Amino acid sequence: MKAKIQARIYSSEKSPLENAVPLSTPYSMHIDICSLCNFKCKFCFQADEKGIAAKGLKRGFMKLELFKKIIDDSTKFPGKFRKVKIGLHGEPTMHPDLPAMIAYVKEKNVAGVIEMFTNGSLLTPELNRAIIAAGLTRLNISVEAITSEGYKAITGVAVDMKKLTDNIRDLYEVRKDCKIYVKIVDSGLTEDDKKKFYETFGDICDEIYIEHVVPQWSETNTFSLDAIGMYGQKVSEYKHVCPFLFMYMHFNYDGTASGCTLDWSKEVLVGDANKESVTDIWTGERLKALQRAHLEKKRGEIPLCAKCMAPMVCCLENLDGHTGALLEKIKSDNWQK
């Protein structure tokens, strides 16, 4: 097997977040260019049709002009993002302007890495070449099953496994400097399934991993807290402070900014790129108030955050032991300036 068995979170170097906060430039920018998905995976909020309807959630494609505005605004930060991440709530390969968006990020030189998340089902030789030519430098592919029947059971769609595998192989062959990560979650996988997963994809990607199923999507998942996190890390305690609020920005398809990427229902908004600059949102009072509430251990008073398990199961950073010092910083005029 050519690929390295490694969770994606370990693909880049980490430094103590408590020593870096406040960040004058976010570590990363997450842009959900398409909130629609062609799958309805049983462990994802996309399968919770009742929950989506109850929230009155609107979904769609981000306009290219809005995407460019977000990137243009981002050039005003004092430094570059470590990463611009495209896609999360939906399937970005459904967006007709995807290659142009990747190319614009590269042109504006706002990030060290241009990364995308996809289920891989809509990859084609033509799209593969377009996104590589545009400048994509990392692609995370979520494989949901190892048989067509398995895909039907998990996603509601019977995927042609040969076509999926052939398209990933084609991408691997034309990838140039783009790193390809392939993962699957361990929901119901037998040891034979795991072996077949590594055998099928281990030679057509750079990194590969079997991630642990965790309660990632607040308000829709029904899992209980496990002793193992998404990336195999030990989970032993509750975190009062969500590190995500201090690390990155997330923009929904409509330009609204959420406190974190897991706010699929857009419950905790901190800004709107249609009306504000990206830098003003990052240094603004709405985000600061949310950060302050967490540092004051009031996460339980915020409905979305109170139910969220992501700080424990999806994140290695822990700011709980540094709340006093960070509260002093947040009160000063130097916070995120």
C-alpha positions in Angstrom: 0.0 0.0 0.0 1.4 3.4 -1.0 -0.8 5.6 1.2 0.2 6.6 4.7 -2.4 5.5 7.3 -3.0 8.7 9.1 -6.0 10.8 10.2 -6.1 14.1 8.3 -5.8 16.2 11.5 -2.2 15.0 11.8 -1.3 16.0 8.3 -0.1 19.4 9.4 2.0 20.6 12.4 0.2 21.8 15.5 1.2 24.5 17.9 -0.4 25.3 21.3 -3.5 27.4 20.5 -3.5 29.0 24.0 -0.1 30.6 23.1 -1.3 32.0 19.8 -4.7 33.4 20.7 -5.8 36.0 19.9 -5.1 35.4 16.2 -4.8 38.5 14.0 -5.4 36.2 11.1 -7.6 33.0 11.5 -5.8 29.7 11.0 -8.3 28.8 8.3 -11.3 30.1 6.3 -14.1 27.6 5.7 -16.4 28.4 2.8 -19.5 26.2 2.1 -20.1 27.0 -1.5 -22.9 24.5 -1.8 -25.2 23.5 1.1 -27.0 20.9 -1.0 -25.8 17.2 -1.2 -26.6 14.3 -3.5 -26.3 12.0 -0.5 -28.3 11.7 2.7 -25.9 9.8 4.9 -27.6 8.3 7.9 -25.1 9.9 10.3 -25.3 13.4 8.8 -27.7 16.2 9.3 -28.6 16.0 5.6 -30.6 12.9 6.4 -32.6 14.7 9.1 -35.4 16.0 6.8 -37.7 16.7 9.7 -35.1 18.7 11.5 -34.2 20.6 8.3 -37.9 21.4 7.7 -38.5 22.4 11.3 -35.6 24.9 11.1 -36.9 26.3 7.8 -33.4 25.9 6.5 -32.7 27.4 3.1 -30.0 25.8 1.0 -28.3 26.5 -2.3 -25.2 27.6 -4.2 -22.9 30.5 -3.2 -22.8 33.1 -6.0 -19.3 33.5 -7.6 -19.4 37.2 -6.9 -20.0 36.7 -3.2 -17.2 34.1 -3.1 -14.8 36.5 -4.7 -15.9 39.3 -2.2 -15.0 37.0 0.7 -11.6 36.2 -0.8 -10.9 39.9 -1.6 -11.8 40.9 1.9 -9.4 38.2 3.2 -6.4 39.9 1.6 -6.8 42.6 4.2 -5.7 40.3 7.0 -2.1 40.9 8.1 -1.1 37.3 7.2 -2.2 34.3 5.1 -4.6 31.6 6.2 -3.0 28.2 6.8 -5.9 26.8 4.7 -8.9 27.9 2.8 -11.3 24.9 3.0 -14.1 24.6 0.4 -17.1 22.5 1.2 -18.5 20.9 4.4 -22.3 21.0 4.8 -22.9 20.0 1.2 -21.2 18.6 -1.9 -19.0 21.2 -3.5 -18.5 19.3 -6.8 -22.2 20.1 -7.5 -21.2 23.8 -7.9 -20.7 24.8 -11.6 -18.1 27.4 -10.7 -15.9 25.2 -8.5 -12.8 25.4 -10.6 -13.1 29.2 -11.0 -13.4 29.5 -7.2 -10.3 27.4 -6.5 -8.4 29.4 -9.2 -9.5 32.7 -7.5 -8.2 31.6 -4.1 -4.9 30.7 -5.8 -4.7 34.0 -7.7 -5.3 36.1 -4.5 -2.7 34.1 -2.6 -4.5 34.2 0.7 -3.7 30.7 1.9 -0.9 28.2 2.1 -3.2 25.3 1.3 -6.4 25.2 -0.8 -8.4 22.3 0.5 -11.7 20.7 -0.5 -14.1 18.1 1.1 -16.1 15.8 -1.2 -17.8 12.5 -1.2 -16.1 11.8 -4.5 -19.2 10.5 -6.3 -19.3 13.3 -8.9 -15.6 13.3 -9.8 -14.9 12.8 -13.5 -11.7 12.9 -15.5 -12.7 16.4 -16.8 -13.4 17.8 -13.3 -10.3 16.2 -11.9 -8.1 18.0 -14.4 -10.0 21.3 -13.9 -9.6 21.4 -10.1 -5.9 20.4 -10.3 -5.2 23.0 -13.0 -7.0 25.6 -10.9 -4.6 25.0 -8.0 -6.2 22.7 -5.5 -3.5 21.4 -3.1 -5.5 19.0 -0.8 -8.6 16.9 -1.4 -10.4 15.0 1.4 -12.6 12.2 0.0 -15.2 10.6 2.2 -15.9 7.1 1.1 -19.2 6.0 2.7 -19.2 2.2 1.9 -17.2 -0.4 0.0 -20.1 -1.9 -2.0 -23.0 -0.4 -4.0 -25.4 -2.0 -1.6 -23.6 -0.5 1.3 -23.9 2.9 -0.3 -27.6 2.5 -0.8 -28.1 1.6 2.8 -26.0 4.5 4.2 -26.5 7.3 1.6 -29.8 6.4 -0.1 -27.9 6.2 -3.4 -26.6 3.0 -5.1 -23.1 4.1 -6.2 -21.2 2.4 -9.0 -18.1 1.4 -7.1 -16.0 0.7 -10.2 -16.8 4.2 -11.5 -16.1 5.8 -8.2 -12.8 4.0 -7.8 -11.7 4.6 -11.4 -12.3 8.4 -11.0 -10.3 8.5 -7.8 -7.5 6.6 -9.5 -7.6 9.0 -12.4 -7.4 11.9 -10.0 -4.5 10.3 -8.2 -2.6 9.9 -11.5 -3.0 13.6 -12.5 -2.8 15.1 -9.0 0.6 16.8 -9.3 1.3 18.4 -5.9 -2.3 17.9 -4.6 -2.4 15.6 -1.6 -5.4 13.1 -1.6 -6.8 11.8 1.6 -9.4 9.0 1.6 -11.4 8.1 4.7 -14.3 6.0 5.7 -16.2 5.9 9.0 -16.3 2.7 11.1 -20.1 2.5 11.3 -20.8 -1.3 10.9 -17.6 -2.2 9.2 -16.3 -5.7 9.7 -12.6 -6.5 9.7 -13.0 -7.9 6.2 -14.6 -4.5 5.2 -11.7 -2.6 6.6 -9.2 -4.8 4.8 -11.1 -4.3 1.5 -11.2 -0.5 2.1 -7.4 -0.4 2.4 -6.9 -2.7 -0.5 -9.2 -0.7 -2.8 -8.0 2.8 -2.0 -4.6 2.4 -0.4 -2.7 2.7 -3.7 -4.7 5.6 -5.1 -4.3 8.2 -2.4 -1.5 9.8 -0.3 -3.2 9.3 3.1 -5.9 7.0 4.2 -7.8 6.4 7.5 -10.8 4.8 9.1 -12.4 7.5 11.2 -14.6 6.9 14.2 -18.3 7.7 14.1 -19.0 10.6 16.5 -21.8 12.9 17.4 -20.6 15.7 15.1 -23.8 17.4 14.0 -25.5 19.2 16.9 -29.3 18.9 17.2 -29.5 16.0 14.8 -27.3 13.1 16.0 -28.4 10.8 18.7 -25.1 9.2 19.6 -23.8 9.4 23.2 -20.3 10.6 24.0 -17.8 7.9 23.2 -14.4 7.3 24.8 -12.8 7.6 21.3 -12.8 10.7 19.2 -13.1 11.0 15.4 -9.4 10.6 14.9 -8.8 7.9 17.4 -7.9 10.3 20.2 -9.0 9.5 23.8 -11.9 11.5 25.0 -12.0 11.8 28.8 -13.5 15.1 29.7 -16.0 17.8 28.8 -14.7 21.1 27.4 -16.3 24.3 28.5 -14.6 26.3 25.7 -14.9 25.4 22.0 -11.5 26.0 20.4 -13.1 26.3 17.0 -14.4 29.8 17.8 -10.8 31.1 18.2 -9.2 29.3 15.2 -11.2 29.8 12.0 -14.1 31.6 10.2 -17.0 29.8 8.5 -19.2 31.2 5.8 -22.4 29.6 4.7 -23.5 29.5 1.1 -25.6 32.7 1.6 -22.7 34.7 3.0 -23.7 34.5 6.6 -20.9 33.7 9.0 -21.4 31.0 11.7 -19.4 30.7 14.9 -18.3 27.3 13.7 -18.6 24.9 10.8 -20.9 22.5 12.6 -23.7 25.1 12.9 -25.7 23.5 10.0 -28.9 25.2 11.0 -27.3 28.7 11.2 -28.3 29.2 14.9 -25.3 31.2 16.0 -24.4 33.8 13.4 -21.7 36.3 13.9 -21.8 38.3 10.7 -22.8 38.6 7.1 -20.3 39.0 4.3 -23.0 40.6 2.1 -23.0 43.6 4.5 -19.7 43.5 6.4 -16.1 42.9 5.6 -14.5 39.6 6.6 -12.0 41.3 8.8 -14.7 43.3 10.6 -16.6 40.1 11.3 -13.4 38.5 12.7 -12.8 41.4 15.0 -16.4 42.2 15.6 -18.5 42.2 18.8 -20.7 39.3 17.9 -17.9 36.9 17.6 -16.2 38.4 20.7 -19.4 38.0 22.7 -19.6 34.3 21.7 -15.9 33.7 22.6 -16.4 35.5 26.0 -19.5 33.4 26.8 -17.4 30.2 26.3 -14.5 31.5 28.3 -16.9 32.3 31.1 -18.1 28.7 30.9 -21.5 29.6 29.8 -21.5 27.3 26.8 -24.5 25.5 28.3 -26.6 28.7 28.0 -26.3 28.7 24.2 -28.8 26.2 22.9 -26.7 25.0 19.9 -23.4 24.9 21.8 -24.9 23.3 24.8 -25.8 20.1 22.9 -22.6 20.1 20.8 -20.1 17.3 21.3 -17.6 18.5 18.7 -15.1 20.2 21.0 -14.5 16.9 22.6 -14.7 14.4 19.8 -13.5 16.4 16.8 -10.8 18.7 18.3 -7.5 18.1 20.0 -7.0 21.7 21.3 -8.2 22.5 24.9 -8.5 26.1 26.2 -10.3 25.2 29.4 -7.2 25.7 31.6 -6.5 29.2 30.1 -9.8 30.9 30.5 -8.6 33.5 33.0 -5.8 34.8 30.9 -7.8 34.7 27.7 -10.6 36.7 29.3 -8.2 39.4 30.3 -7.0 39.5 26.7 -10.6 39.7 25.3 -11.3 42.7 27.5 -8.3 44.6 26.1 -8.1 46.7 23.0 -5.6 44.3 21.5 -8.0 41.3 21.1 -7.8 40.2 17.4 -6.3 43.5 16.4 
